[in-house]
């Protein structure tokens, strides 16, 4: 069910154990070949597939398009709020859903820059609020929850995984909104640093924080020219299956009573 299409009495009458899904996107640059709304379009497409699969067994809010993207702010078109403000935003969304009596809240994330502020918000809430501590507050990025669906050998990716406006994201956009993709303008920059400990495209053993203007002149990474609609369709379908599987189990997790300290 779509939260935004229901009148308030219908929301109030729902089973409080119904999972509530909040997709999180962003509005930020994605190179020369993709639009600034990539993250929001992708996570909304996953959420739409989940809603088609689960129907009345899930409540899905519209994607929150405003994200924490200050590290992309040197490129035109990026609209962002600070990590601190984004943390506050997430906390207020949770409080609103808790006031509606729901106890299973899942943030389906579509932008890497949101991950730390969301984790900070949820960690703070369960520390501050008994009501939040009694509920299930969960989040995952779609590429983490659907990792199996993105296995390079499974869908014949030429690159190790997702980076930014890369083979994965470009393929997803070719499946979702091919009219917004211009592969003729795709650029494939060389990594500015590749180390045993960290690769700016695909991560590593340590986390390093820099703004994107020091990492890529075009704004994107990876190999977008290797993207195809077929790869995107396979990834999207697989990710939806994995998110559905999680939510079906999430809805059945038992309440967790206090067991300590003893």
Secondary structure, DSSP 8 states (H G I E B T S, - for coil): -BGGGS-HHHHHTS-TTSEEEEEE--B--BTTTB-TTHHHHHHHHHHHHHHHHHGGGEEEEEEE--B--GGGTTSTT-BB--HHHHHHHHHHHHHHHHHTT--EEEEEE--TTHHHHHHHHHHHHHHH-HHHHHSEEEEEEHHHHTGGGG-HHHHT-SSSS--SSSHHHHHHHHHH-GGG--GGG------S-B-SSEETTTEESS-----GGGT-SSS--S-GGG--HHHHHHHHHHHHHHHHHHHHHHTT----------
